[in-house]
């Protein structure tokens, strides 16, 4: 049995592009061409020399970056052992089935609203299952430098919520404590280089730091925030003063 993990936000970007694309830009698979089947928006699960990933089946301009499986992106593990050795479409996953009314695209949107951040594809023999789940740590885009990954790991170790917003030029990593009176900020990362370009972090005392060393120092000395989600305390001091009594 094989289970691959993908970032839900990246899969949803790919899916939305195909769902909104003009019908004439949707590409058929080889089998669809041979069987003269109607072509609808779909996710293509691909495997080639760059890894294994989910992409859309539209040629319409403005497509987002492909959603690579965790560990199987560029510079990741060798994906050649996944279902054969040739570069090909492993499977085409319909985003909407007009015959049954099932809509995977809508399911992905609802899953993200419910706090899910991961898509899994599990292969067990000939059976394939796609699911969404709420992972403890969201899947990072491939190609991050070791230093960038350490920043993300350090933030996660301090119980900050990590949210990735990936793009072709830059990625944004949003950081936030679980409640409104904790640390919050973001990291700007080069999509190609994987390096940190800019950082900004604001502490509960409203002190804002932007330098790489200062951000790392703040994170390293940060204690997990006692502020609960949806905290109603009128100020940081009030929140901290009543936290031990919760």
N, C-alpha and C positions, 0 to 999 in steps of 0.2 A: 504494500500500500504506500502511496506517495501523496503527501500533502504539501501544497505550495501556498505561500501567503503573499498577498498583494495589498498595497495601500488603497483603502476604499476611496479616498478623495481623488486619487489618480485614475482609478477604474471609472469613477463616475464622470470625470472630465472627458475621458475617451468615449464613454457611452453616450453622453449628451451631444458630443460633436456629431456622432453618427445618426442619432435620433433626429437632430435638427437639419441634417444635410439634405440637399435636394435628392430626389429619388434616383435621378440619372447618374449620380456620383457614387452610388452604392456598388461595390464590387462583388461579383459572384465567386463562389468557390469553384474548383474544378468540377466537383460532383454536381453543383447546381447548373453549371454550363452544360454538362453532359445530359442531365435530366430535364433541361429547359424549365427549371423551377423559377418561380417568382423570387425576387431578391428583396429582402427587408433589412433594416438596420440590425447589425450584429456585432458582437465582440469576437475577434479572431484571436484564438490562443495560438501563438507562434513560437517556433523554436528555430534559431539560426545561430550564426557564429557569435552574435553579441549576447546571447543568453536566451531565456524564455520569458515571454511577456504577453500582455493583453493589449491589442490595438483595435482600432475601429475599422470598419469595412468601407469607409467613404474616402474618396479622393478629393473632397472639397477642401479648399485652402483653409489654413488656420488650425490644423489639427494639433491637439496638445501632445506632449511627450508621451511615449508608450509607458504602460504600467508594468515594470519588471517585477518578477517574483523575487522575494527576499533572498539574497545570497546568489541569485542567478542573473544579475545584471552585468554590464560591462565590467571587466576586472574582477568578477565574482567567480563562483564555482563553475566548473565545466558542465554545461547543460546537454552535452552530446548524448548522454545516456538516457535522456528523457524521451521515451517513445521513438526509438530509431536514431539514425545518424544523419539523415538528410535535413536540409533546411526546408521547412514546410509549415503549413497550417495544420496544427494538431486537431483543432476542433473549431467550429463556428457556433457561437452561443447566441441564439436569437434574443434581441432586446425587447421585441414585441411579437407575439404570435396572434395574427388576426383571426385565426381559426378558433383558438381557445380563449382569447382575450387576456391571456397571461402577459404581464409586462414586467420584465426584469428591471428595466430602467426605473420604473416607479418603485419597485421593491428596494433598489439601491438608495433612492432618495429617502424613503421612509427609514431605512436602516441607519443612514447618516443622522437623520433627525433624532433617532432614538439613542444616539451616542455610540454607534458602532464605528469602528475605524479600520477594519481589516476584512478583506475578502479571501476566502480559502477555496482552493480547488483540490479535491481529494479524488485520487484514482485508486480503485480497488478492482483489479481485473479489468473487465470491459466497462465497468460502471464508473461514471463521473458525477461528482456532486459539488455544486457551488453553494457556498454559504457565506454569511457575514457574521462578524462577532465583534465584541468590544475587547480589544487587546489591552494589556496593562501599559504597554509602550507602543505608540504608533510606529509603523514601518517607515524607516528613513529612506530617502531616495538613494540610488546607488552612486558610487563615485566620491563619497565624502572622504576628506583627508582624516588621518588618525586624530589630529588635533581637533577638527570639527566634531568628530564623533565623541571625543572626550568631553567637549562642552555639553553636548546633548545628554550623555550619560550622567554627567555631574548634576545637571538640572533635574533629571529623572530621579536621581538618588535623594534629592531634597524634596521629593513628592510634588514637584511642579507638574502641571498638566502640559504636555507637549502636543502641539498641533502643527502639522506640516501643510504648507501651501506651496506646491511645486510649480515650476515653470521652465521654459526653455532657456531663459537667460539667467534668472536667479531663483533661488528657493527662499521662502520665509519660514522660519521656525518660531512660532509664537509660544511664549512661556507664560504661565499664569498659576498662581497658587489656587487652591481649591475654593477659597472665599475671597470676598472683595477687598479685604484689608491686608492681603499678602503681596509678595513680589509679583511683578508682571513686566513683560518686555518682549523683545524679539531679536532674532539673529538673521542677518541677510547673508546668504551663501551663494557663491558663484556656481551656476549649474554645471558648467564644464570643468572648472578647477576643483570644485568641492571645498574651496577655502572660505573661511569667514571673511566677509567684506566689511560688515558693520554690525555692531551690537549696541543695544540699549536696554537697560534694566532699571526699573524704579523700585526702590525698597519701600516698606510700609511708612517710613519716616518721610517719604516723598523725595528722598535723595536719589538722583538719577546719575548713573554711571554709564560711560560709553566706551572707554578704552578696553582692549582685550584683557589686559592684566587686571584692571579694576573689576571687570565683570567676573572673571574667574575667582578673584579674591572674595568678592561679595557672595558668590555661590558657595565657595568652599567654607565660608564661615556662617552660612545661613542655616538656621534651624528650621525644620518643617513647620509651616504656619499652623497655629491653633485655630485660626479663623475658619468656621464651618461654611459650607455652601449656603448661599442665601442668608448670610448673617445680616441682622438688622441693627447692629450696634451703630450709634451715630458717629463714631470716630474710631481711629486705630487704638487710642488709649483705652477707650471704653471696651472695645473688643478684647484687648489683651487682659484687662482687669477682670473681666468676667469669665474668661476662658477656663481658668482652673476649676470654676464651679460647675461647668457643664458636665 
